[in-house]
Structures are given as structure tokens and as C-alpha cells.
Amino acid sequence: MIALISPAFAEGGAPAETGIFNLVLLAGFVVIFYFLMWRPQAKRAKEHKNLLASLEKGTEVVTGGGVLGKVVKVDDNYVALEVAEGVEMKFQKSSVAAVLPKGTLKSI
């Protein structure tokens, strides 16, 4: 079957001047990637690092798993949260997702 199909030969090739266009296109993708992905992620990571550094006793927080509690003890890597009256749970500091406004947890 392949022997019945004759090969097609191109007459005159495409211009070889596309190198500059490819470099400009690649640079455009790098700029878009930087402004839409890398920069916002770095900003979020910096904000989370500052949030973890500002944790102190009495701060009301929510963890990544959705557990609400008041900070009882802060260590280098861990934080103890009071989730109910007399109930303390120990979490890794990095699992703290956000700080809640004062007075959010009135029952603790």
C-alpha cells in the first residue's frame, strides 16, 4: 500500500527568519509565568511566614483542617490550641491557616 503513494516534495522552503520570533515568544511566556504564578505565590508564602511569626498566647486561629482554637502555648515548630474548655490540641505551626478577629471564639 505504501509503494502506491508517491512522496511529496516541497518546492522552496519556509523562510528561516523565525528565530527572533521564537525568542520573543519564549520571553513573553516567561514574563506571563512570573506575573501570574510565581510572584503571587511568593507573596502568599511571605504573608503566611509573617502570620506564623506573629502567633502569641491568646490569639484565635483556624488550622488548615478547619479546627478553631485559641493559642495556649507557642514553640518553635508547634503550637498548642485550646479547642474547648480544658481541651488542648498540639499542631504544627505551619498548619495554622489564618488568624481570627478577637472575640470570635466566645465559648472558650
KENUGU-282531 format. One record per residue: x, y, z of N, C-alpha, C, CB in turn. Coordinates in steps of 0.05 Angstrom, whole numbers, plus 5000, padded with zeros to 4 digits. Glycine has a CB too. Example, Ala and Ser with C-alpha at 12.3 -4.5 7.8 and 13.67 -1.06 7.14 Angstrom:
BEGIN
526448865156524649105156526449345156522649115181525749555142527349795143525850015157528249885114
END
This chain:
BEGIN
501649765000500050005000501750255000498150005024504050255015505750485017507150534990507850455039507750324976509050354950507350504930509850084939504650504933502850634915502750934919500150514917503551024943503451314949506151434942502751354980506051634925508551764918509251984938508251884889511852014944512652224963512152504952515552184971511552684969511052964961513553124968508553094975514553274949516953434953516153724954519053374931517153874974516554154976518154314956517054255005516854524946518254704927518954954943516554764902521354994949522155244964521255214993520955494951523055235011522355205040521355465052524755115055520555445077519555675091521955855098518055595117521556105102523856275109524956205136522956575109527556225138528956145163529156375183531756035156527556585181527756815198525956805222527057065181525156565231523356545254524756525281521556295250527356535281528856505306528356725326531856495301528256975316527757205334524957195345528157475319523057115328520257095337519956885359518457025314521356665357521256455377522356555404522756205368524556705403525756815428523857015441528456955421522557185425520657385436518257235448519757585414517357025435515056875446515856735472514156665425518256625473519156495498519456695520521856345493520556925514520757135535518057225545522357375524516057245527513357315534512157115553511657345510512556855548511556645566512856665593512056375554515456725594516856745620515756975636519856785615515257205623514157435637511257375647514057685618509657255631506957175639507056985663505357055616508756785661509056585683509856725709511156375676511756915707512657065731510457225744514957245724508957375728506957555740504357405748506257775720503657185735501157055741501456825761499956955716503856715764504156475781506256515803504856235764508756575796510856575815510656805835513456585801510157045826510057275843507757265864509757525826505257195856503157175876503656955897500557125863504856725888505456515906507656595927506456265891509656745918511656835936510557035956513956965920508657205947507357395965505757255986505557585948504257045978502656895997504456756018500956685983506656646009508556506027509756696047510756366010510356946038511457146056509357226077512357396040506857266069504757336087504357116108502157386072504456856099504056636118506356616138503756366102508756666128511056666146510856886167513656706130509957126159509457346178507257276198508757606164505157136188502957056206503956856227500656916189505656666219506656476238508556606258508156246224510056806250511856946268510357116288513757126252507957206281506357376299504657226319504657566283504656956318502956806337503956846365503056506329502056886383502656916411500256816427503257216419500656786453498656676471496156846470499756646500493856726467491256866467490256926439491557116481491856876418490956926391489056706382493456936371486856786369484856596359485456536330481956706363485756276324486656186298484855966287489556096298485155916261483855686248486055536234481555776228486055266236488055106222487155036194488554846238489054916179488454836152486154626151490854726139485854466172483754266174481054376183484654046192481054636190478554756198478054766228476254616185480054696244479754696273480154976284481854496287478255076299478455346311479455316339475755496310481155496348482155486375483755736382483955246378484255746409485755976420488555876427484356096445490656026419493355936424493955946454495356126409494955726464495655706493498655706496494455446505500055576478502955556480504155556452503755306496506355706448507655716422510555626426507656006411511355436409514055326408515355406381514055016413517755316376519055376351517555236327521955276351516654986331515454836310512454776315516954586305511654796340508954706347507454936362509054456365504754906361503055096375500854926388501855306355500254996413498054856428495655036427498954796457493354916418490855066416488854956436489755046387487455136449485255056466482755056448484955246491481654816442479354796424476754786439479654546406476754716464474454726481475454776509472754446480473754826528474554886555476054646567472154966573478554676572480154466584481254256564478554316604480754296538481754116518483854256500479354006500486354156501488454276486489454076465490754366504489954176441491054006420493654136410488953976397495553966402498154066393498154036362500453916406498954256348499054266319501854356311496854446308502554296286504954416275504254706269505954256249506254876272505755156267504855216239508255316274505955066220505355116192502455046185507254956174501054896202498254826196496355046203497454576211497255256216495555486222495055646196496855676244492555666188491855786163491256086165489455646151489956166187489156446189488656526218486556506172488956786223488356896249485557006248490457116258483956946269481157036270481057306286479356826284479057466281478757706297478257646326476457886286479157826344478657786373475757756379479858016389475057566396472257526405470757336387470957786405471957216367470557026350469756776366472256946326471656676383471156436399470256526427473656256399467756556431466756656457466456436477464156806453466156186468465655966486468155856500464255746472470455936489472955826501473956026522475155776480
END
